[in-house]
Amino acid sequence: MKVTTAALPLLPLFQRLLPGLPGLPGLPGLPAVPGLPDLASLPGRLTGLSLTLLKASALEAAILAGHLLLYPSGIIQERRPIQTLRPTDTHDAQNAQDPQPSPPPPRLPAPVSPPVVLLHGFIDNRSVFLLLRRSLTQHGRHEIESLNYSPLTCDIRTAAELLGRHIEEICERTGSERVDVVGHSLGGLIARYYVQRLGGDLRVRTLVTLGTPHAGTKVVPLANAHPIVRQMRPGSAVIEELTRPAPGCRTRFVSFWSDLDRVMDPLETACLDHPDLSVQNVRVSGIGHLALPVHPTVATGIRQALDTAGPETGVETDTDTGKHHGGLTVA
């Protein structure tokens, strides 16, 4: 392979367009760039990178097309189960009609697993969780509910208050003291605000976030016209609130982030880093932003996160920071 110096000025551009593109080693007469791989490995690396990006992009396009078809089905708010009489209410009604009432029926045992609340992302609805919901149901989770918030919502704080009222209603109806929450993208940020700033840690046992901009994302600057997008920018008032101390927070956080998520800028913004929170960051390799709530491999990781009281078996712990790290590779 023959390399000329004419291509060197274009190298930064190529590296910006293809983040996985390695740099060039030193050439005769030119200073070497430290820490870069051998030139001989460049074609193989580029081929692997291109195939991975191609498959991830094709999957994102297919998911987007399918989601556009399903979107109308998720516009209407999910129907709530009809509230039934509690055993004590039934007993009181029998007392009014029967002078010798029979003893009240025994109360059903509380469910082993708490209800799961699904919260969608920006300009989306509950239809995005169709496959995840099916996966959770097939593996024993029967109390699953989705919350739609309006795409016209302009404040993360307002959406977090709505989520809190929704969770209180679920707990009252099911008799459960706590719930688990799965939030995609903006939905994870709304749920985190509820937990950290509105006392939601009393109600949320585990919060799983999927591609959530915990530190703010800089993608698509033109979208700043929408107020809620401005709240998702690095340094916004909401992001700053979430960096404040949260001592004694009872909620366990599991954050899934993808190395091909182009909605997160920078990618690491989807990692949650807070000294007062119990956090497990899980890196997902090989898929993009839209695939996170859809892909079966991620669904398996979500189920494991919800079914595990503490850090998962096999998850490495950084003894210096105390943070837990895991990884999923999607072929």
N, C-alpha and C positions, 0 to 999 in steps of 0.2 A: 504494500500500500504506500502510495506517495503522498506526502503531506506538504503543502506549501504554506508560507507565511501569509498569503493573501486571505486565507480563511480564518485566521486568528481573530481579527476584529469582530467577526460574526459570532464567535463562540459565546459571549454573554447573552446574545439574543436567543441562540439555540437553547441555552441552559434555562432561560426564562420561560420559553415555550414548552420545553420538556424538562420538568424539574428533576427527573431521574438521570439526565444526561451527565456522564462523568466529564471531567475536564481533561486537558491534554498534558502529557508529561513534558519534560524538557526536551527540546529539539536541539540539534547541533547549532551552536552559535546563539542560542536563546536560553535565558534563565529557566531553570526547572520550576514548576509549580509544586510545592510540597504537598504530600498527602494524597496524590492522585494516582489512579490505577494505571497499569501498563496499557499502551495503545493497542496491543494485540487483542485485548479482551473487549475493545470498544464495539466491534460489530455484534458480538453475541449479546452484550448488555443492551444495545439499542434494539436488537430484535426482540429480546424478552420484554423490554419495556413497551415496545410498540404493540406487541400481541396483548399484553395485559391491559393497556389503555384502550385498544380496539375492542376487546371483549367487554370491558367495563362500560365503554361508551355505548356499545350496542345494547347491553342490558339496560342501561339508563333510558335509552330511547324506547325500548320495548315496554318498560315499566311505565314511562310517561304516557305512551299511547293507551295502555290498558287502564291506567288511572283516569285518563280523560273520559273513557267510556263508563267507568264506575262512578265518577264524581257526582252525577245527578242523584244516584241512589243514596248518597250520604249527606245531601243538603238538609233533609228534614231531621230534626232532633230525634234521637233515639227514644223509643217508647219506654216509659217506666213501668215496671210491674205494678199491678193493682195492689194497693195497701190492704192487707188482710187484718182481721181482728186479732188482737193479742189474746192469749189464753185467759188473762184476767178479765178482758172485756167480754169474752164468751161466757165466762163463769157468772159475771154480773148479770148478763142478759138472761141466763137460765134462772138465776135467783128470783128475778122479777116475775117469772111465769110458773115456776115449779117450787112449791113449798119445801120439797125435799130434793134439792139438786144433787146431781152426781158429782163426784170430785172432778176438778179440772184436769184436762189431759196433760201429760208431762210435757215440759218444754223440750224442743229439739236441741240437741247439742250444738254448740257454736261450731261453725266450719273450721276445719284445721287450717286452711289457707285463707288469708284475708281477701276481700274483693280486689279486683284489679281495675284501675281507671286508666283509660287510654286517652291521650291528649295529642291532637294533631299539630302540624306546623303552620307556617304563614300561608294565607290564601289556600287553605286546604280544608278537608273535613274528615269525618270518621271513616270514610270509605278506604282511606289509605291503610287501615289496620285489618282489612278483611282476612288476609292470609294469616297474620299474626294471631288474630282472635281465634281463628279455626285451630291453629296449632296449640294455643293455650287450652282451648276447650277439650281437644283430643287427649291432652295430658292432665286432665283432672281439674282444671280451673273452670268453674261453672258460674261464678259471680264475676262477670266481666261487663263493664259499662264504658261507653265512650261519651265524651263531652264535646259538643260543637260550640265554638265561640265564633262570633261574627267576623268576617274578613274586614269589616269596617271598624273593628276594635282598634283604638288608637293608643292604648296604654297597657303596658304589661301589668301594672299594678291592679287595674280594673279587672283584667282577665284572671289574675290570681285570686281576687276576692270572689269572682264567680266560681272558680274552681273550689274554693273553700266551702262555699254554700252547697255546692254539688256533693262534695265529700261528706259533709255533715248529714245531708239527706240520705246518702247511701248507708252511713253508719247507723242512723236511726232506723232505717227500714230493714237492714240485715241483722242488726244486733251486734255487729262487729265493732270493736273499738278502734281498729286501725285498717288502713288500706295500703295496697301497693300501687304505684303510679309508673306508667311508661309514657314518656314524652318524646316526640320526634321534633327535632330542630327547635323552633320557637316554643313549642309545647313544653319541652324540657326546661327552658328558661323560665316560663310562667310557673311551672310546678316548683322550681327551685326557689323562686321569689316567695311563693306561698309558704314553703317550708322554713326558709331562713328569716323572712321579714314579717310574716303574719301568724307565726306560731303554729304552722302546719306540721312541725315535727312531732306534735302530740298525736296526729292522725296518720301520718305517712310513715310506714315502716321502712320500705325500700323505694327509692326513686331511681328508675333506670332512664337515662337520657341517650338519645340516638342522634348523633350529629348536631349537638346543641352548641351554639357559640358562647361558651361560658365566659370567655374573656373578650367577646365582641368580634365581629367579622367585618372586614373591609371590602367584601365583594360587592360589585355593581354599585358604584357611587351614585349613579343616577337615581337609584331607588330611594334616596334620602328624602324624596318628596313625601313619603309615608312616615308619619310620626313614629310608628312602632319599629320601623326599620332604623330610624335614628337612635332609638333606645337600644338596638342591638349592635351599635358601633362601639369600638374600643374607646374607653374613657367617658361613656355616657353616664348620666346620673344613676340609671338603673344598674349598670355594670359596676359602678363605684359602690353602690349600696351593697351589692353582693360580695364585695371584697371585705366588708367590715366584719369585726369579730362576731362569731356565732357560738359562744361557749355553751357546752351542754346539749348541743343539737343531737336529737335522738334518732334522726333518719340516717339510714345507710345509703350512700350514693354509688351507682355503677354507671360509668360513662363510656359508651361505645363510640369510637371515632375511627374514621376511615382514612387511609393514606391516599385515596383518590377522590376525596370529597372536595369538589371545586366550589362549593358554597361556603366552605370554611376558609378564610384567608386572614391569617396563616392557618395551616392545617391543625396545628397544636392548640388552637383556640377551643377545639372541642374537647380537650382534656380539662378536667376539673382539678384545680389546685387551690386548696384552702386549708390552713393549718388547723382549723377547728372542726373540720368535717371528716367523717369516715368515708374514704373514697377508694374506689377501684376503677382505674382507667383501663379499658380493653381496646387494643388496636385491632382493627379489621382490615385485612389486606385483600385487594382485588376487586372491590366494588365501590360505587359512588354514593352520593347523598340519598337519592331516591330509593336505592335498594336496601338501605338499612332496616326499614320496618317491614320489608317484604321477603328478604332472602331467608331460606330455611336454616342455614347455618347460624345466622344471627338470631333467629327465633329460638334455636336450641340454647344459645348463650343467654338469651333473656330468661328463658325458663329456669336455667341453672341459677341465674342471679336471683330470681324471685324465690327459688326453693332453698337457697342457702342462707343461713342466719349470719354467717361471717364470711371471710374471704374464702374463695373456692380452693379446693384441693388442687395443687399444681400451680397455683398462682405465685409468682415470685414476689418476695418482699424486699424492698430496698431498706437495709438496716440503718442507713444514714437519714433517710427522710421519712421512713415509716409508710410510704405510699405503696400500694399494691398495683401490680402490673400483670396483664394477661394479653393473649393474642388469639385472633381467629384468622385463618387463612382460607379464603374462598377460591376454589380452583376455577 
